[in-house]
């Protein structure tokens, strides 16, 4: 049978690591083919080889049955291969159209014809249901919209084979639904899609076949209709995975975080958090459920000192912290797993070791009178890398060289290891595979059982339902209800998140 893409016996090495070890991938015309594997299994590396960003040490690539040598992304584009990267490759102060045509600008008498390009972008966006304003600036549109721009960029260049690298890692549930519909349209048009993911639900929902990679080796290809999530999870991590979180009932104690009448404004000076009241007790996980954009980000930034509050009170262990600096707030006993790991979680050009001591580098034993003790820093990093299974060639590797999931594990290692009295976990498992999610969930419960307060913010409703001891629903910057996860349903939470009210006994 002829495949649109064949990668046979691909081997790719980096210093100290074999990322792809003799992997074979065969993609049929008009299918959505999943590439499944743990964080750092070699999925993105394999696709970067196909897209011409890396050159393999060994192996052969065929496109539509013809052997090809893909020396760079321009060759890939000419062969009809386009890639939507996990971390978008967009220029933020350019418009949608400028980003889409970048590198293949249509010119008339040496001048770029933006009007014609914008018209073509509009036609493409209508054809594939990718509604986006061609004249909007990238910095002014949502992450979901930015992803549409990336997809349009590949279609503009005539891509027939589209690679999506973890496309839902940064999307809200609504945006994920829309993306799934878009993929369906693309395949109906005769395009083929390779979907890099570790979300089993999505594979079951949209994919035809699935190739599994584990620790750089190909494990095999299965028909999705003939498998199930448990089987896929076991293939991916090499053991049985437990999706249900085992935990004993919480034993909440004193209030650690107390918020009263909090108002925090967004970049346009409009209140995003608008008179919010909340408390989190020691020994409990309080989950915040809400549709993205209802004040979650501003709430976290207000608590952690990353954004100045307008009014109201934030107390940690009874001490007012709302006007303290971020470092002073951290020192009162806060750990923060940020929702944007690149913006607030890591210094990408620093080593993994340096990132692991970012919150404590100025304290003993890592620093003595302002002089850093590298031995102690890297000793600590080595121990945490092993404990949290951060897949990295070494503790001296720059953080930007790690896969997204391993960057996340490094942040979680740093924040949880300090065992702060309040741990704020914002989208803690975003971009993580099922094995890593299981581990992180157990760590959060461990902190709770040590008598710590955990504030969990997540768009994954099953994560909120699974982990939380109480669930606070946020809508338009206010907590509209606090519910017991044992006594609610996803439907009821969905209703509250949309601004509705739950029906109580005897009350309609």
N, C-alpha and C positions, 0 to 999 in steps of 0.2 A: 504493500500500500504506500502511496506517496504522501508524505507529510509536508506541511508548509515550513516547518522548522524541525531540523534534526541536529542535535548536539551529541556527538558520539565520543565517549571516553575522554571527557574534558578534565584536564588537570591544571589547577592554578595554585601557585605557591606565593607566599609572602615571607619575609624574614621570620624564621622560627615557627611558621605555621603552614599547613597544607589546607587551603580553604576549600578547594574542590579536588576530590580524589577519584578520578576515573568515573565521572558522572555522565549518564546518558539521559537525554530528554527528547521526546518526540511529540510534536503538537500537530493535531489534525486541522484541516481547513474548517473554519466556522465553529470552532468549539471554544469554551472557556476552560482553560486547563490550569488547575491550581498547582502551585509549587509550595509545598508545606514543609516546615521544619522549625526547630527551636531557634531562639535568638543566637546568632553566630553560627548557624549550621552551614552557611555558605550559599544561601538562596540569592541574596542581592549580588554576591560576587559572580555567580553563574550568569545572572542576567546582565551584569556589567560587561561580561565577556561577550555575550550575544550582541550587546549594544555598542561594542567597540571601545569601551572605556578601559578595558584591560585586555591584554594579549595572553592567551593560554600557553602553558609550557608544552602541553600535548593535547591531541584530540582534533576532531574535524567538525566543521559546521556546514550544514546544507540548508539552502533556502529553496523551497519548491523543487527539491531533488538535485539541485546543482551545488557542488562544493564551492564555498566562498571563503574569502579571507577578509574579515571585518577589522580593518586597521584603526578606524576611528568612527565616532557617531555619524559623521557625514556619509560614510559608506553605508552604515546601517539605515540611515534615512533613504538613501538611493535604492536600497533593497526593500523598502517599504516597512522598515521596523522602527517603531516609535516607543519611547519610554517615559512614563510618568513616575518621577522619582518620589521617594518617601518624604524627603525634605525638598520642597519645591525650589526649582531653579528659576526664580523670577526676580526682575529688577523692580524694587518696591516703588520707586518714584516715576516709573514708566506707566503708560496706560496699558489696558488689556491688549489692544491692537499692537502697540509698539513691542510688547513682550512676545506676542504670537509671531510677528514677522522677523524678529531679531535674528540676523544671520542669513535670512533669505528674503531681503526687502525687495518689493516690486518697484522698479524705477522707470520713470519716463524722462528721457533726455537728462539722465544723471540725477534726477530728483526723486526722492521717495514719495510715492503716491499713497498717502495715508487714507484718503477717502475711499479709494478702490479697495484697499486692504480691509478697511473697517466693514465695507459692504460684503466682502467675501466672508469675513469672520461672522457677520450677522447671519448670512445664508447658512453657513455651517452650523451655527448654534441653533438655528430653527430646525434644521434637518435632523439633528441628533437630540433635540430636547435639552440643549445645554444653555438655557437662558442666561445671558450675561451681557452687561452693557459694554460695547467695544471701546467706549471713551472713558470708562471709569479707571481711576488709578488703583494699582494693586494694593497700596497701603490702606485704601478706603473700603476694601471688600473683604467679606468673611473668608475663613479658611476653605470652606466648602466651595465658594466661588473661585478661589485661587486654583483649586484643583481642577475645576472646569476649564480654566484658562490653560492649564498644563495639557489637558486632554485635547483641547482645540488646537494647541500648538502642534501636537503630533498629527492631527487630522489635516491641518493646513498644509503640512509637508507630505501629505498623501500616504500616510501609514496604513498598511493592511494588517499588520501584526502589531498589537499594542501590548506593552509590558506595563502592568500596574504594580508598583512596589509598595506593599502595605497601604493600599489606598484608603482604608477606613480608619487608620490609626488615629487620625486627628479630627474625625467627623462626628457630628451629633447623630443620634439614631435616625432623625428625619432625613439628614443628608445621606446617610448610608442607604436608606430606602430609595432615594432619588438616584444614587449612583448605580444601584442594582438595576434599576429601570434603564438607565443610560447604557449599561453593558449589554442588556438584552437587545436594545435598538442597534448597537454596533454589530453584534453577532448576526442579527436578522439581515443586516446589510452585507453580510458575507465576510466581515472582518474576523480575525482570530485573536483571542485574548489569553495572555499568560498572567495569572493573578498570584503574586507572591503574598502569602498570608500565613497566619497561624490561628485564624479565627475559624473554628470548625463549623459554627452555625452558618457562616457565609458560604463556606465550601459546599455544605449540604444544600443550601438554597439556590446557588447559581452555577456551580461547576459541573462539567460533564465527566472529566477525569482528573485525577490527582496524582502527582509524582511526589514522593516523600524523600527528603534528604535528612540524614542524621549524622552530625559531626563530620560533615564534608563528604559523606559517602551516599550514593543513591541506594535507597532501600527497596524501591519498586514503584510501579504505577498501578492504581486501582480505578475501577469504574465507580463513580460516586453513588450511583443508584444501587450498587451492590454492597455498600459498606455503611457504617454508622459512626457517630462521633467518638464513641469509646474505642472502637477499633483504630480509627485514625490517630487518636491521642496516643495510644500504645505504640503505634508504628513510629510516631514522631519522637517520643521521648524514650522508647525502649522499655517501658514498664507501664503498669496500670496507673491511670490518673484518677484522683477523686475530685469530682466536680462540686460535691456538696461539702461545705465547710463544717468540720466537727468542732463544736465548742460547747462548753458548759454555760449555764446561765450566768449573766453578769452579776457582780456584786458592787453596784455603784456606791461611792462614798462621797466625800466632800466635793463641792463645786470647784473646778480648776479654772475654767474659762467662763467669765460672766460678761455678757454684752447687753447693754441697755440703750434703747432708742438711738441706735447707730445710724448715721447718715454718711455715706461715702459717695463722692461724685466721680463720673467718668472723665475722659479726656476733654469732653465738650462742656464740662461743668454741670452736667445734668445728673441728679441723684440716681445712682444705680442701686445703692443700698439705702433704703428709705424708711427709717424708723424701725430698725430690726432689733428684736430681743432674742437672746439665745443663751443657754448655759450647757456646758459639757462637764460631766462629773468624772472624777478619778474612777478607774475600773470599768469604764463603758466605752463603746464605740458609738458615736452619734453620727449617723449618715445624713448628708444633705442631698435630697433629691430635687431636681428641677430641670426644666428645659434650659439649654445653654443660653446665656444672655440675660438671665434674670438676677444678676448681681453677684453670682458666685465668685468670679475672679476678683471683683472689687472688694468683696468681703474678706477674702484670704489676704489680699494686698493690704487692706486696712489693719487686720490683726497682726500681720508680720512686719508692719512699718514700711512696706514698699510703696504705699500710697498714703498721703496725709488724709486723715478723716476730717469731715466737715463739722460734725458735732456728735455727742453721745459719749458713752463710756465703755472702755474695754479693760477688764481686770483679769490678771492671771495670778492665781494663788492669792487673791485679795488685794493685789497691788495694781494701781492704775498704770497702764502701759501705753495708752493711746498717743502720748506725746514724746515717747522715747525714740531713740534711733534704732534702726534695724538690729545692729549688733547688741545693743542693750536689751532689746526685746528677746533676742535669741538667748542671751545670758540669763534671762529670768526663767528659762526652762522650756523654750519652744523648739521643736524640730519641724522642718518644713520640706515636704516632698512637693516641688512646684509643678503646676500643670504644664508649663513650657520648659522642658529640660534644657533647651539651648539658651533661652533668654535668662532664666533665673536659677538654673540648676548647676551649670558647668562653665568652666573657662576652657573652651574647646582646645586651645593650643597648649594648655598645661597638661602634664602627664596625669595618668590615672591616680598615681600616688599623691600628687599635689592636690588634685580635686577631692580626694578622700579626706584631707585635713583642712579643707577650706574654712570650716567653722571653728577650728581649734588650733590652727597653725601658730598663733601668737601666744599660745599657752604652753606650759611645761607638759611633757618632755620634748615637744616639737620645736620649742624656741627657748633660747636662753639669752636674756638681755637683748632681744631683737635679732639674734643670730640663729638661723634655722639649723636644726639637727637632722640632716638628710637621712642618716641611719635609722633614727626613730620613726621618721615619716614613712619611709619605704618598708620598714618592718611592719608597721601598723597596716599599711596598704596591702601588703602581701597576705597578712592574716585575714583581712576582710574580703579580699578577692577570692580566697579559698572558701571562706564561710558562705559567701553569697553567690558563689559560682559565676563570677564575672569572667566571661570568656575574653581574654586579652593575651597577646603574646607575652607581655610582662607588665609590671607596675610602672615601668618607665615609658610605656607607649602613650602617645598623645591621645586625649579623650576623643578627639574627632575621628580617630581611626577605628573606633569601636562601632558595632552595630547599634541601632537605636535602643534595642532592648537591653543590651549590656551597659549602655550609658545610664539607662534608667536604674539598673541593678546597682551600679556604683553609687548613685545618688541615695538610693534607699539604704545601702550599707552605711553610708556616712551618717544619715539622719537617725536611723533606728539604733545604731550602735551607741549613740550618745544617751539613749534611753531618757529623752526629755519628759517632763511632767505632762506636757501637751504635745502630741504629735499631730500635725496637720498633714493629711495625705490627700493631695489633689490629683485625681486621675492616676493613682499609684501604679496601676497595671496596664496603662495605655502602652500599646506596642509590645506587650509581653506575651510569650507563648504559654500554653496551659500548664506546663511543668513549673515555670517561673511564677505564674499567677498563684498556683497552689502554695508555693513556698512563701511568697510575699503575704498572702492571706494569713498563713500560720504565724508569721512574724508579727503582724498587726494584732492578732489575738493574744500572742505571747506578751506583747506590751500591755494590752488591756489587763491580762491576768496578773501582771506585776503591779497593778494599781495605777497605771498611767491613763490619762484621758486621751482618746483618739477622736479627732474630727475628720471624717471621711467625706470627700466630695467626689462624686463619680456620676458619669452619664450612663453607666452600665447598670440598669435597674436590678438585674439579677445579683450583681456585686453588692449593691446597697441592701437588697433583701437578705442576702446570705450572711453579710458581715455585721450589719448594724444591730445594736440592742434597742436603739430608738431611731426613728427616722423623722427628721424635720424637713418639711416641704417648703421650698422657697419659690415665691412668685412675685414678680415685679418688685424685687428688693425687700420683701418682707417674709417672715416665717408665717405661713398661713395655717399650719397645723402641725402637730407632732403626733406620730402614730407608732403603734407597736407592730414590728414586722411580722409577729406571729398572728396578728389579728387583722392584717390588711392583705390586699391583693395588688398585683401589678396594675390591674384595671383601675382600682380605686386611687392608687398613687398617680396614675396617668391623668385621672379626672382632676385631682388636686393640683397637679403640676400645670394644668391648663387653666387654673383659676376657678375651678368648680368647687362645690362643697360636698363632703361625704354625707351619706344618709345615716343618721344615728337612730338607734332604737326609739320608736315612738315619735321621732321627728322626721318630717319629710324634707 
